[in-house]
Amino acid sequence: MGAADAVPGVSGGTIAFITGIYEELINSIKNFGPSVWGAWRRGGLKGAAVHLNLGFVIPLVLGIGVSLVSVAHLVTYLLDNQRLLLDAFFFGLVAASAWMVSRRLTDWRIWHVLPLVAGLLLADGLPALMPLVSGLGSEGLMFAVAGAIAISAMLLPGISGSFLLLTMGLYSNVMEGIKSFDVVLMAQFGLGCLVGLMTFSRLLSWLLSRFHTGTLQLLIGFILGSLPLLWPWRELVSYRLGPDAQIIPMEYRYLLPNDYAQLTGDPSALLPAVALMLGGLILVLAVGRFASPAGSH
């Protein structure tokens, strides 16, 4: 999840879906709040630990944290030097994850098309709103709001918190802050993440408990809606300049491999890209084979 969250266009929530821990993750995050006090009074430290599901949460958080810090260097290198191949791998991985989740839906109804379409439309339209964040004025408020939005997106399969940071013009600032351990920036961003995590996890948990299949269809829509952002052969047709003259993509044109090579002058890398797409697909199938079903928790 940490590795995925470091890549613009991929969500850690997608990895949670693939591995079958998504609902346990959401419900565990939701339990961090005032209810811990009651669990502690009834069962002491052991009761609080059980209530918070720390046996699940602590290894997961440690893995995400170590991966985010260590992978940040690798990801920034690959984004600069092998972006097409990196996108190809994650395209295969994300596409396969949507198929895997849809296979687990046993009570599908015709009205579930509505949340599926809503997820597609939201995934397509949400990035266009993100530049508003960079106009908030106060740097502390800007990073806090960015953290709340990014962490909420990271909980959603398909919607990439890193990509939303990119459209805000803040991705490089946050990644550099993590790599250089900028304490002030990390505290501002972390506070926003905490607020977003507490509020959004409760909303998702409520939706999953009351409208389970409809919510999963919404999430599948998010996953499918994110796929164009990972299509390897694309041409940037409009952008704006963010802080420090950073290019913030606004609109892409999606191409066939041969057209991409002719228009850009860059090699299409068709064979390695297709191989990496299949690698992502096979990885999802292998993980899904051993993972618990998404609804088992």
Secondary structure as the mmCIF struct_conf table of DSSP 4:
data_model
#
loop_
_struct_conf.conf_type_id
_struct_conf.id
_struct_conf.beg_label_comp_id
_struct_conf.beg_label_asym_id
_struct_conf.beg_label_seq_id
_struct_conf.end_label_comp_id
_struct_conf.end_label_asym_id
_struct_conf.end_label_seq_id
HELX_RH_AL_P HELX_RH_AL_P1 GLY A 2 ASP A 5
TURN_TY1_P TURN_TY1_P1 ALA A 6 ALA A 6
BEND BEND1 VAL A 7 VAL A 7
TURN_TY1_P TURN_TY1_P2 PRO A 8 GLY A 9
HELX_RH_AL_P HELX_RH_AL_P2 GLY A 12 ILE A 18
TURN_TY1_P TURN_TY1_P3 THR A 19 GLY A 20
HELX_RH_AL_P HELX_RH_AL_P3 TYR A 22 LYS A 30
TURN_TY1_P TURN_TY1_P4 ASN A 31 ASN A 31
BEND BEND2 PHE A 32 GLY A 33
TURN_TY1_P TURN_TY1_P5 PRO A 34 PRO A 34
HELX_RH_AL_P HELX_RH_AL_P4 SER A 35 LEU A 52
TURN_TY1_P TURN_TY1_P6 ASN A 53 ASN A 53
HELX_RH_AL_P HELX_RH_AL_P5 LEU A 54 ASN A 81
HELX_RH_AL_P HELX_RH_AL_P6 ARG A 83 ARG A 103
TURN_TY1_P TURN_TY1_P7 ARG A 104 ARG A 104
BEND BEND3 ASP A 107 ASP A 107
HELX_RH_3T_P HELX_RH_3T_P1 ILE A 110 HIS A 112
HELX_RH_AL_P HELX_RH_AL_P7 VAL A 113 LEU A 129
HELX_RH_3T_P HELX_RH_3T_P2 MET A 130 GLY A 135
BEND BEND4 LEU A 136 GLY A 137
HELX_RH_AL_P HELX_RH_AL_P8 GLU A 139 LEU A 155
BEND BEND5 LEU A 156 GLY A 158
HELX_RH_AL_P HELX_RH_AL_P9 GLY A 161 MET A 168
TURN_TY1_P TURN_TY1_P8 GLY A 169 GLY A 169
HELX_RH_AL_P HELX_RH_AL_P10 TYR A 171 SER A 180
TURN_TY1_P TURN_TY1_P9 PHE A 181 PHE A 181
HELX_RH_AL_P HELX_RH_AL_P11 VAL A 183 ARG A 210
BEND BEND6 PHE A 211 PHE A 211
HELX_RH_AL_P HELX_RH_AL_P12 HIS A 212 SER A 226
HELX_RH_3T_P HELX_RH_3T_P3 LEU A 227 LEU A 230
BEND BEND7 PRO A 232 TRP A 233
STRN STRN1 ARG A 234 LEU A 241
HELX_RH_3T_P HELX_RH_3T_P4 PRO A 243 ALA A 245
STRN STRN2 ILE A 247 TYR A 254
HELX_RH_AL_P HELX_RH_AL_P13 PRO A 257 THR A 264
BEND BEND8 ASP A 266 ASP A 266
HELX_RH_AL_P HELX_RH_AL_P14 LEU A 270 PHE A 290
BEND BEND9 ALA A 291 ALA A 291
HELX_LH_PP_P HELX_LH_PP_P1 SER A 292 PRO A 293
TURN_TY1_P TURN_TY1_P10 ALA A 294 GLY A 295
#
